[in-house]
Amino acid sequence: MEELYRSFSDRQTMGTVVGELRTTLAEAEQHLDQFFRLPGNKDALRSVPGLLGQMKGVLSVLGLDQAAITVSRMRESVEGLLTSDSETDAASSKEVFERLGANAGALGFLIDMLGYQPLLARRLFVFDADSGELRHVSGRERAVTASAPLPAPLDLELDLSEAEPAS
C-alpha cells in the first residue's frame, strides 16, 4: 500500500512540475513572439531570462541536463538581444529567432513527454552544440549523438491475462 501511495504521489508531483514548466515556457514564448513582432520593443524580453532561469533550475533538478543546457543557451541568446544595439543585422536576428523557436518547440515536446514517459524524455533529447539546438533523437541516431551513457531500458510489465485469445 505504501508503494502504491508513493507511486501515486510521485506521478501527481511530476504532473504539477510538468504543468508549471508548460506555463513558464508558454509565457517565455509569448514574450519572445511579442519582441520579434516589434523588435524595437525590448521591454517584451525583460522577463524572459528570469523565466528561462527558473526552467533551467527545475530541469537540472529533474536530471534533464541536455534540456538545462538548451535553456541556458536560450537565456544567453535573449540576454544578447537585450544588450545589442537596435541596429542589429536582420539576418542574425532571424537566425536567433529561428533557433529560439526550434528550441522552444523541442522543449515543449520534451515537457509533454516528461508527463507520461519521464525516462524516455531523458533519453530522446540531445543538445547539439554546433547548431545550438535541442534535437529529438531516436533509434540509430541515439547511438551516434548521445554523449552520456543511456539509462537502463524501461522495465515494462504487460498484463496479458485480460487479452482475448486469438481466434
Salt bridges, closest charged atoms under 4 A:
GLU2 OE2 - ARG6 NH2 2.83
GLU3 OE1 - ARG6 NH1 2.96
GLU27 OE2 - HIS31 NE2 3.82
ASP33 OD2 - ARG37 NE 2.81
ASP43 OD1 - ARG46 NE 3.34
GLU79 OE2 - ARG75 NE 3.20
GLU95 OE2 - ARG99 NH1 3.48
GLU98 OE2 - LYS94 NZ 4.00
ASP112 OD1 - ARG22 NE 2.83
ASP128 OD2 - ARG135 NE 3.28
GLU133 OE1 - ARG135 NH1 3.88
